[in-house]
Amino acid sequence: MRVAAYQAPLDATHSLAVINLIHEQVLWCEENGVEILCCPEAVLGGLADYADDAAKIALNINQLNQALGPLSSQTVTTIIGFTESEAGHLYNSAAVFHRGSVAGVYRKMHPAINRSVYSAGDQTPVFTIGNLTFGIIICYDSTFEDPARTMATKGAGVLFVPTNNGLPKGRGGQELVDEVRRADIKLAKENNVYVIRADVTGSSGGLVSQGSSEIIDPVGSVLKSSKELVPGLLVANIE
């Protein structure tokens, strides 16, 4: 199966116009045989912890289905990060958008900011598209052993890691990218899985991200890695 990670521009995440950018990636994937496209954490609307009004960027599943309509594809499944509104709570979530509807959602278990507006998720689902069973682990969750281990035990051969390393200046440079790579290699080798991370890149509103998108195979080899501060797709064939 051919998969891709989209390193999206950070400044585009604060508007639903980012759907147009993702749509361009879906079209490219359709033309080039990519079956699963992973987008960054909170690529729709940005992280609620930095929003002036978190409720304004939050979507329930029905609203999300409507917003993602332009991404509908018969051949490309898109994993897309958003702020989910459910029963009075906000979750940092990633949806699996498959053939025109949301097939499932993963909710981040460890919101990274101490006083986050996000509630913590408590489920470790796996998803199956075609012959591939996979898990989703959002950003900081990838530094904990249990979510990945549980998903691998459930049969996941791939872990997609939507990420948003848009941080105050001085915290999102090469040192962070190197730290992420070490963590991803460890994650892949310990769980015998591919790790596919999709990050944001660039600067916006005092935040900056160099970009840590990459594709790691189960023995810890880096198959693809992003260029510094350059949006784009990373594509690889996985077995």
ZAMARGU-4260 file (C-alpha; in steps of 0.2 Angstrom, whole numbers, plus 5000, padded with zeros to 4 digits):
<rodrens>
0) 5000/5000/5000 | 5006/5018/4996 | 5004/5031/5010 | 5008/5049/5012 | 5011/5062/5026
5) 5006/5080/5023 | 5017/5093/5031 | 5005/5108/5030 | 5009/5126/5032 | 5005/5132/5050
10) 4997/5148/5045 | 4984/5139/5035 | 4977/5129/5049 | 4968/5144/5057 | 4955/5144/5043
15) 4944/5131/5035 | 4951/5137/5019 | 4965/5124/5023 | 4952/5111/5016 | 4957/5118/4998
20) 4975/5114/5002 | 4971/5096/5008 | 4960/5094/4993 | 4975/5097/4982 | 4984/5083/4991
25) 4970/5071/4989 | 4969/5074/4970 | 4988/5071/4969 | 4986/5055/4979 | 4972/5049/4968
30) 4983/5052/4953 | 4998/5043/4961 | 4991/5028/4969 | 4991/5034/4987 | 4978/5026/4997
35) 4980/5034/5015 | 4984/5052/5017 | 4989/5058/5035 | 4987/5076/5039 | 4993/5086/5055
40) 4985/5087/5072 | 4972/5101/5073 | 4975/5105/5054 | 4957/5111/5054 | 4956/5127/5064
45) 4972/5125/5074 | 4975/5120/5092 | 4961/5126/5103 | 4973/5130/5117 | 4979/5144/5107
50) 4962/5150/5100 | 4953/5166/5106 | 4937/5156/5107 | 4939/5137/5107 | 4921/5134/5104
55) 4922/5143/5087 | 4934/5131/5080 | 4926/5115/5087 | 4915/5103/5076 | 4904/5089/5080
60) 4904/5074/5069 | 4890/5080/5058 | 4898/5097/5055 | 4914/5088/5052 | 4906/5077/5038
65) 4900/5093/5030 | 4916/5102/5031 | 4926/5087/5024 | 4914/5084/5009 | 4927/5091/4996
70) 4939/5078/5002 | 4928/5063/4997 | 4937/5050/4987 | 4934/5033/4982 | 4952/5028/4983
75) 4960/5040/4996 | 4956/5039/5014 | 4961/5055/5024 | 4966/5056/5042 | 4963/5073/5048
80) 4965/5082/5065 | 4952/5094/5072 | 4944/5100/5088 | 4929/5089/5092 | 4914/5095/5102
85) 4905/5081/5110 | 4893/5081/5125 | 4900/5098/5132 | 4918/5092/5130 | 4932/5097/5118
90) 4943/5084/5112 | 4959/5085/5102 | 4954/5072/5089 | 4959/5064/5072 | 4946/5057/5061
95) 4947/5044/5047 | 4937/5051/5032 | 4934/5036/5021 | 4923/5037/5005 | 4914/5052/5010
100) 4910/5050/5029 | 4919/5049/5045 | 4923/5030/5048 | 4930/5033/5066 | 4939/5045/5078
105) 4954/5044/5089 | 4954/5056/5104 | 4971/5062/5111 | 4974/5054/5128 | 4987/5066/5134
110) 4984/5084/5130 | 5001/5092/5130 | 4997/5109/5139 | 4995/5108/5158 | 4979/5118/5158
115) 4972/5112/5141 | 4955/5116/5136 | 4954/5098/5129 | 4947/5083/5139 | 4958/5067/5138
120) 4952/5053/5127 | 4952/5035/5134 | 4951/5023/5119 | 4964/5015/5108 | 4954/5010/5093
125) 4962/5002/5077 | 4955/5005/5060 | 4956/4994/5044 | 4956/5000/5026 | 4958/4987/5013
130) 4971/4975/5020 | 4979/4987/5031 | 4975/4988/5050 | 4982/5004/5058 | 4981/5015/5074
135) 4982/5034/5076 | 4992/5042/5090 | 4991/5061/5091 | 5008/5070/5094 | 5012/5069/5113
140) 5003/5052/5115 | 5018/5045/5105 | 5030/5047/5119 | 5019/5035/5130 | 5021/5016/5129
145) 5004/5010/5132 | 4994/5017/5117 | 5006/5011/5104 | 5008/4994/5112 | 4989/4991/5114
150) 4986/4996/5096 | 5000/4984/5090 | 4992/4970/5100 | 4976/4973/5092 | 4984/4970/5075
155) 4990/4988/5069 | 5005/4987/5057 | 5006/5006/5055 | 5004/5020/5067 | 4999/5037/5060
160) 5005/5052/5071 | 4996/5068/5067 | 5007/5081/5075 | 5007/5100/5078 | 5024/5106/5084
165) 5019/5125/5082 | 5027/5131/5098 | 5034/5148/5104 | 5050/5153/5096 | 5065/5144/5103
170) 5056/5128/5106 | 5052/5121/5089 | 5069/5120/5081 | 5081/5106/5076 | 5083/5100/5093
175) 5065/5095/5094 | 5065/5087/5077 | 5080/5076/5082 | 5070/5072/5098 | 5055/5067/5088
180) 5065/5056/5076 | 5073/5046/5091 | 5056/5044/5098 | 5049/5038/5082 | 5063/5025/5078
185) 5060/5018/5096 | 5042/5017/5093 | 5043/5008/5077 | 5056/4996/5083 | 5048/4992/5100
190) 5031/4988/5091 | 5037/4982/5074 | 5026/4995/5065 | 5028/5008/5052 | 5027/5026/5060
195) 5020/5040/5049 | 5021/5057/5057 | 5013/5072/5049 | 5018/5089/5056 | 5014/5107/5052
200) 5028/5119/5047 | 5032/5138/5046 | 5026/5152/5058 | 5010/5160/5063 | 5005/5171/5078
205) 5021/5170/5087 | 5022/5151/5085 | 5035/5142/5074 | 5037/5124/5068 | 5052/5118/5058
210) 5042/5102/5054 | 5046/5084/5060 | 5036/5074/5047 | 5044/5057/5043 | 5040/5039/5038
215) 5050/5026/5048 | 5049/5007/5044 | 5048/4993/5057 | 5067/4991/5059 | 5069/5010/5063
220) 5075/5015/5046 | 5070/5033/5040 | 5062/5030/5023 | 5057/5049/5021 | 5059/5065/5031
225) 5053/5082/5028 | 5064/5097/5023 | 5065/5112/5035 | 5051/5124/5034 | 5045/5117/5018
230) 5026/5111/5016 | 5023/5096/5005 | 5020/5077/5004 | 5031/5063/5010 | 5026/5047/5001
235) 5031/5029/5004 | 5026/5011/4999 | 5023/5000/5015 | 5021/4981/5016
</rodrens>
